[in-house]
Amino acid sequence: MDFDWQIPGEDFFGIPHKEIEEAFEDPFSVRMLPDESNTGATRYYLLGRSIGGRYLFCVFWTDGKNYRIVAARNMTQDEQVFYDRKNAESLS
């Protein structure tokens, strides 16, 4: 998996690139159905955790090999509950 960072440097709006990459490598991450944007590009959503335990919500585009992060932020409380519930369901 290769990342194409739109914003160069080590942080993406205050979130280190490494933590975002870790969220994508999270074996319990939740990937959501795509959404068609106004530009016609398909955006995907990911809920995942970094190794340090940070809950992240990411919006991204992919061609199957390269991933371009469109936005990333900390999950809201409701998103964390959803992530934890999905993981509990998959483990039972």
C-alpha positions in Angstrom: 0.0 0.0 0.0 1.5 3.3 -1.1 0.3 6.7 0.1 0.2 9.8 -2.1 0.2 12.6 0.4 -1.5 15.8 -0.9 0.0 17.7 1.9 3.7 17.1 2.1 5.6 17.0 5.4 5.2 14.8 8.5 1.7 15.9 9.6 -1.7 16.0 7.9 -3.6 18.7 9.7 -1.9 17.9 13.0 -2.1 14.1 12.6 1.3 12.4 11.8 1.4 10.5 8.5 2.6 7.5 10.4 -0.5 7.3 12.6 -2.8 7.6 9.5 -0.8 4.7 7.9 -1.2 2.7 11.1 -5.0 3.2 11.0 -5.0 1.7 7.5 -3.0 -1.3 8.7 -5.4 -1.8 11.7 -6.7 -5.4 11.2 -10.0 -4.2 12.8 -10.5 -1.1 10.7 -13.9 -0.5 9.3 -14.1 0.6 5.7 -17.3 2.1 4.5 -19.0 2.1 1.1 -17.9 4.7 -1.4 -19.4 8.1 -1.9 -19.6 9.9 -5.2 -18.3 13.4 -4.9 -19.2 16.4 -7.0 -16.1 15.9 -9.1 -17.0 12.4 -10.0 -14.2 10.9 -7.9 -15.1 8.1 -5.6 -14.2 8.7 -1.9 -14.0 5.9 0.7 -14.2 6.2 4.5 -12.1 4.4 7.1 -12.4 4.1 10.8 -9.2 2.8 12.3 -6.8 3.0 15.3 -3.1 3.8 15.4 -0.7 1.6 17.3 -0.9 4.3 20.1 -4.6 3.8 20.3 -5.7 7.0 18.6 -9.1 6.6 16.9 -9.0 8.1 13.4 -11.6 8.8 10.7 -10.1 9.1 7.2 -11.6 10.0 3.8 -9.5 8.7 0.9 -9.3 7.9 -2.8 -7.6 4.8 -4.1 -6.9 3.1 -7.4 -6.3 -0.2 -5.7 -2.6 0.4 -5.1 -2.1 4.1 -4.2 -4.0 5.8 -1.5 -4.6 9.5 -1.4 -5.8 10.9 1.9 -8.4 13.6 1.4 -9.1 14.3 5.1 -8.3 12.8 8.5 -9.4 13.7 12.0 -10.0 12.1 15.4 -13.2 10.1 15.5 -16.2 11.5 17.2 -17.6 9.7 20.3 -20.4 8.2 18.2 -17.9 6.9 15.6 -15.8 5.3 18.3 -18.8 3.5 19.7 -19.7 2.3 16.1 -16.0 1.1 15.6 -16.0 -0.7 18.9 -19.4 -2.3 18.3 -18.4 -3.5 14.8 -15.2 -5.0 16.3 -17.1 -6.7 19.1 -19.5 -8.2 16.5 -16.7 -9.6 14.4 -14.9 -11.2 17.4 -18.1 -13.0 18.6 
